[in-house]
Amino acid sequence: MTNHAHVAGYFPEAYKGCVKVGRKKYSIIEIATAKELPPILKRFGDWVLTKEGIHNLTTTYEFGKERFNEDWIPHMEDKEWCNMHDFVKVLTAGQDFVRLEII
């Protein structure tokens, strides 16, 4: 299991802040640990980029990096809960990380 408190020392911006799930606020370290996520490389609101793919911190929505080039924008626009501004940012970052062979 990932030690997110340790990883936060290397990627502090990705772990900064909190998210609200239901009525409760959680630190990024708490939610990433509870969801057993891989290390978080970048975060845009409720969306995070890991070496494996894109994950939403407040829902169970995620997909692997091998699917980054699929047509996600129209699909996600139908989801009322999705902050499209943040989603487009995380998807673009993910595509760049793959193109640059970072992940």
C-alpha positions as CSV (number, residue, x, y, z in Angstrom):
1,M,0.0,0.0,0.0
2,T,1.2,3.5,-0.8
3,N,2.4,5.7,2.0
4,H,0.7,8.9,0.8
5,A,2.1,11.0,3.6
6,H,5.6,10.1,2.3
7,V,4.7,10.7,-1.3
8,A,3.3,14.1,-0.4
9,G,6.8,15.2,0.4
10,Y,7.8,14.7,-3.3
11,F,4.5,16.0,-4.8
12,P,3.2,18.6,-2.3
13,E,0.9,20.4,-4.7
14,A,-0.9,17.2,-5.6
15,Y,-1.7,16.5,-1.9
16,K,-2.5,20.1,-0.8
17,G,-6.0,20.7,0.4
18,C,-9.1,18.7,1.1
19,V,-12.1,17.2,-0.7
20,K,-15.7,16.9,0.6
21,V,-17.4,13.5,0.4
22,G,-20.9,13.8,1.5
23,R,-20.9,16.1,4.5
24,K,-17.3,15.3,5.6
25,K,-14.0,16.8,4.5
26,Y,-11.0,14.6,4.0
27,S,-7.4,15.5,3.4
28,I,-6.0,14.2,0.1
29,I,-3.7,11.9,2.1
30,E,-6.8,10.4,3.9
31,I,-8.9,9.9,0.8
32,A,-6.0,8.5,-1.3
33,T,-5.1,6.1,1.5
34,A,-8.8,5.0,1.9
35,K,-9.2,4.4,-1.8
36,E,-5.8,2.6,-2.0
37,L,-4.7,4.8,-4.9
38,P,-1.2,4.7,-6.4
39,P,1.0,7.8,-5.7
40,I,-0.7,11.0,-6.9
41,L,1.3,12.9,-9.4
42,K,-1.1,15.8,-10.2
43,R,-4.5,16.9,-8.8
44,F,-7.1,19.1,-10.3
45,G,-10.0,19.5,-7.9
46,D,-11.6,16.1,-7.3
47,W,-9.5,14.5,-10.1
48,V,-6.1,13.0,-9.8
49,L,-3.5,11.6,-12.1
50,T,-1.5,8.6,-11.0
51,K,1.0,6.4,-12.9
52,E,-1.9,4.1,-13.6
53,G,-4.5,6.5,-14.8
54,I,-7.1,9.1,-13.7
55,H,-9.2,8.7,-10.6
56,N,-11.9,10.8,-9.0
57,L,-11.5,11.4,-5.3
58,T,-15.2,11.8,-4.4
59,T,-16.7,9.0,-6.5
60,T,-15.5,5.6,-7.7
61,Y,-14.9,6.8,-11.3
62,E,-11.5,6.0,-12.8
63,F,-9.9,4.8,-16.0
64,G,-6.4,3.6,-17.0
65,K,-3.8,5.5,-18.9
66,E,-4.2,3.2,-21.9
67,R,-7.7,4.8,-22.4
68,F,-6.5,8.5,-22.3
69,N,-7.0,8.9,-26.1
70,E,-10.6,7.9,-26.1
71,D,-13.3,10.5,-26.6
72,W,-13.9,11.3,-23.0
73,I,-15.2,14.9,-23.2
74,P,-18.7,14.2,-24.6
75,H,-19.0,11.2,-22.3
76,M,-18.2,13.2,-19.2
77,E,-20.3,16.2,-20.1
78,D,-23.4,14.0,-19.5
79,K,-22.3,13.5,-15.9
80,E,-23.9,16.3,-13.7
81,W,-21.4,15.6,-10.9
82,C,-18.3,16.2,-13.1
83,N,-16.5,19.5,-13.0
84,M,-15.5,19.6,-16.7
85,H,-12.9,22.3,-16.2
86,D,-10.9,20.1,-13.8
87,F,-11.6,17.0,-15.8
88,V,-10.2,18.5,-19.0
89,K,-7.1,19.6,-17.1
90,V,-6.4,16.2,-15.7
91,L,-7.1,14.4,-19.0
92,T,-4.7,16.8,-20.8
93,A,-2.0,16.4,-18.2
94,G,-2.4,12.6,-18.4
95,Q,-2.1,12.6,-22.2
96,D,1.0,14.8,-21.9
97,F,2.5,12.5,-19.3
98,V,2.0,9.5,-21.6
99,R,3.3,11.4,-24.7
100,L,6.4,12.5,-22.7
101,E,6.8,9.0,-21.4
102,I,6.6,10.1,-17.8
103,I,4.0,7.4,-17.1
